[in-house]
């Protein structure tokens, strides 16, 4: 059985074509040794569409608030524009990608965080995850490319944070590694990359506000994933071909441990 790896990309890393092509090329060369699934964000695409409609994006503690009338925009930006951009780009690099969302094959579902400011909020947390479709695609030599939009128990659209979706999929697949790739090289303190952080170090960094914004849910969820069986979690960036190999060798980014 191949080693299973889940890669989550977001921020500028999900939009820089040259780096994405290099990443796709590396993934293509590794598929004989690893089963790899890609989970993506794409908040910039969503925000740009919102602004076209005169809607100002709203975030609380690094998480997007999604009004019911904005759910269609989230679907357009993530499951539509961003997902198909990545499928086409990876196909250019010779990777046989299949674009999915959490809805497809009931890969994962979610539930709303509850109201925000007295109004319904369609952003939510991951509830259930069934990795059967990903495993089926791997068995047929396809590469899953998954957006984080999904559905709730009533069949309504739900916007799940892509970090959380990646963690849930990694747990369900019993992946040995989860790589968070964004536009920062790792967790930084005084301008230097912290090589490794355990639970105590993370709590201290949170208290001192070394870790802020969107990194807060990422590190907290990472600790929970480690407790549930994911062996290794890495936070880093991807700049050039060869970076993925360096990550797998343990020489890049910040490793989260228990």
Secondary structure, DSSP 8 states (H G I E B T S, - for coil): --EEEEEEE-GGGGT-HHHHHHHHHHHHHHTTTEEEEEEE--HHHHHHHHHHTT----EETTEE---GGGHHHHIIIIIIIIHHHHHHHHHHTT--EEEE-TTGGG-EEEEE---BTTB---EEEEEEE-THHHHHHHHTT-EEEEESEEE-TTS-EEEE-HHHHHHHHHHHHT-SEEEEEESSSS-EETTEE-SEE-HHHHHHHHHTTSS-THHHHHHHHHHHHHHTT--EEEEEE--STTHHHHHHTT-SSEEE--
